[in-house]
Amino acid sequence: MISKRIEGIINLLDRCNTLADIGCDHGYVAVEAIKRKIANKVFAVDINFQPLLKAKELSKKENVDDKIEFLLGNGFDPIEEEVDEAVIAGMGSENICSILSKAKDRIFNTTLVLQPMKDVELLRRWLFENGFDISIEKVIKDKNRFYIIIKSSYLQKKISFSDKDIYIGRHIHDRTEESYELLLKMKEKMQKIMGMKKRSFLDTSYEEKVLTMIEEELKKW
Ligand SMILES: C[S@@+](CC[C@H](N)C(=O)[O-])C[C@H]1O[C@@H](n2cnc3c(N)ncnc32)[C@H](O)[C@@H]1O
């Protein structure tokens, strides 16, 4: 059974020839992409051997192993060609940014579907500052946890972005229920952190800035 999070990632993929699933672990994305005829060929990469074995097993069970190449290594390193699309999901933003930085010169024509587990602001900033625009941002609520999925590709020009694009995210453009719920959750979290910091006489300017942006946005809803 595919989780809502994985389904959300798959739903953002375009039909393509080659797809890379970086940090494939269980291989759900790789296998589904072939089964649903989204990609003709998938490179399933993991830095650890055990996850690759799991992914290989699943692909055999689902009879799609002839269309998936299993590669052991760091990020895009073991893939020898440029891919049309790449998924990097289920990792922290710092790790995703480090994978993207290393591969920067070979992903200019690759559509990226990214799902960070934390510090999404860091990832959004890296993308904008390195010439990758965010075309779609979705919020998925799965088992009471919120996940942000970002679709991004390289633009051959300087990208203009606002603080709101970094700290809140472009998912607000869709005005979905999940997006609204996430804003409320972010507001609660900011208020809590601010309260704690104030009690310790710490600087709360970051939290105040984000809170103002959230409140401004909530008023428009
Ligand atoms: C938590 S799992 C997420 C699996 C899957 N992508 C998902 O979203 O459900 C993270 C996987 O990424 C792999 N990984 C972490 N850093 C990596 C890197 N730099 N290159 C390739 N794989 C990596 C880990 O070994 C692990 O299997």
The ligand as an SDF file (V2000), in Angstrom:
LIG
                    3D

 27 29  0  0  0  0  0  0  0  0999 V2000
   14.5070    7.8210    4.9640 C   0  0  0  0  0  0  0  0  0  0  0  0
   14.9840    7.1110    3.4750 S   0  0  0  0  0  0  0  0  0  0  0  0
   13.8180    7.7860    2.3390 C   0  0  0  0  0  0  0  0  0  0  0  0
   13.4850    6.8040    1.2780 C   0  0  0  0  0  0  0  0  0  0  0  0
   12.5690    7.2830    0.1650 C   0  0  0  0  0  0  0  0  0  0  0  0
   13.2420    8.2050   -0.7070 N   0  0  0  0  0  0  0  0  0  0  0  0
   11.3150    7.8730    0.7180 C   0  0  0  0  0  0  0  0  0  0  0  0
   11.0690    9.0650    0.5190 O   0  0  0  0  0  0  0  0  0  0  0  0
   10.5190    7.1480    1.3450 O   0  0  0  0  0  0  0  0  0  0  0  0
   16.4810    7.9080    3.0210 C   0  0  0  0  0  0  0  0  0  0  0  0
   17.3430    7.0230    2.1290 C   0  0  0  0  0  0  0  0  0  0  0  0
   18.3110    7.8530    1.5140 O   0  0  0  0  0  0  0  0  0  0  0  0
   19.5550    7.2090    1.5250 C   0  0  0  0  0  0  0  0  0  0  0  0
   20.5590    8.2840    1.4170 N   0  0  0  0  0  0  0  0  0  0  0  0
   20.8980    9.2080    2.3440 C   0  0  0  0  0  0  0  0  0  0  0  0
   21.8300   10.0430    1.8640 N   0  0  0  0  0  0  0  0  0  0  0  0
   22.0910    9.6450    0.5910 C   0  0  0  0  0  0  0  0  0  0  0  0
   22.9730   10.1000   -0.4310 C   0  0  0  0  0  0  0  0  0  0  0  0
   23.7820   11.1370   -0.2320 N   0  0  0  0  0  0  0  0  0  0  0  0
   22.9770    9.4470   -1.6260 N   0  0  0  0  0  0  0  0  0  0  0  0
   22.1780    8.3830   -1.8420 C   0  0  0  0  0  0  0  0  0  0  0  0
   21.3380    7.8970   -0.9050 N   0  0  0  0  0  0  0  0  0  0  0  0
   21.2870    8.5200    0.2880 C   0  0  0  0  0  0  0  0  0  0  0  0
   19.5610    6.4040    2.8370 C   0  0  0  0  0  0  0  0  0  0  0  0
   20.4510    5.3410    2.8050 O   0  0  0  0  0  0  0  0  0  0  0  0
   18.0870    5.9660    2.8980 C   0  0  0  0  0  0  0  0  0  0  0  0
   17.8950    4.7180    2.3060 O   0  0  0  0  0  0  0  0  0  0  0  0
  1  2  1  0
  2  3  1  0
  2 10  1  0
  3  4  1  0
  4  5  1  0
  5  6  1  0
  5  7  1  0
  7  8  2  0
  7  9  1  0
 10 11  1  0
 11 12  1  0
 11 26  1  0
 12 13  1  0
 13 14  1  0
 13 24  1  0
 14 15  1  0
 14 23  1  0
 15 16  2  0
 16 17  1  0
 17 18  1  0
 17 23  2  0
 18 19  1  0
 18 20  2  0
 20 21  1  0
 21 22  2  0
 22 23  1  0
 24 25  1  0
 24 26  1  0
 26 27  1  0
M  CHG  2   2   1   9  -1
M  END
$$$$
